[in-house]
Amino acid sequence: MEGRPVIRVLLADDQEIVRTGMAMILSAEDDIDVVAHAQDGLQALEMVTLHRPDVVLMDIRMPRLDGLDALRHLTRPQAPYRPQVVMVTTFDDEEYLARAVDAGAVGFILKDSGPRLLAEAVRAAAAGDSLVSPSITVRLLRRFRTSASAAAPQPATQRLSPREREVVVLLAEGLTNAEIATALSITVGTVKTHLTNVQSKLGARNRVEIAAWSWRTGLTT
């Protein structure tokens, strides 16, 4: 697509037929380029170093090194190169998903979500947004909700401005930056500034961690 940056993608999955299918879907998009394939976590790390993709689509269960361990390696503070990682899985398992949030994944999508959602997940990750398959969004985020709805306010919550709290709630409900901007009648740039400030105050690495924090503290119900 003329004038639009091409997103470089690495596919990591132990099933060749899955990698081939995702590659066919994504290669049909003008703004996405599949630069490499990996059949396990170790090879994924090698391919990231060699090709420096913008986004990695990572399966959770793979031989030698699984997707969660590979994710932790890619998101560690001292990592020389840190692409955006979207977990792609057939396992709608809350424990795996919760661990992936803690490890720094920026999105989650099921393998049967369809071509449109797969491409959207890549674009969202590259843009700094996050995308979670609708079938797992609520289950994933509500896992972090405290059981006591009347829990005492968290110090970090009190440090957020009223506008920042509004932005966080909408983010936790799955809205993109553009949708948040429309809902609050502010610019996308202002939304990004608020989220940058929120990340700093919370010590969050990405939007998914902000959303999980919002559910965990009861800010989103």
Secondary structure, DSSP 8 states (H G I E B T S, - for coil): -TTS--EEEEEE-S-HHHHHHHHHHHHTSTTEEEEEEESSHHHHHHHHHHH--SEEEE-SS-SSS-HHHHHHHHHSTT-S---EEEEEES---HHHHHHHHHHT--EEEETTS-HHHHHHHHHHHHTT---B-HHHHHHHHHTTS-S-TT----HHHHHS-HHHHHHHHHHHTT--HHHHHHHHT--HHHHHHHHHHHHHHHT-SSHHHHHHHHHHHTS--
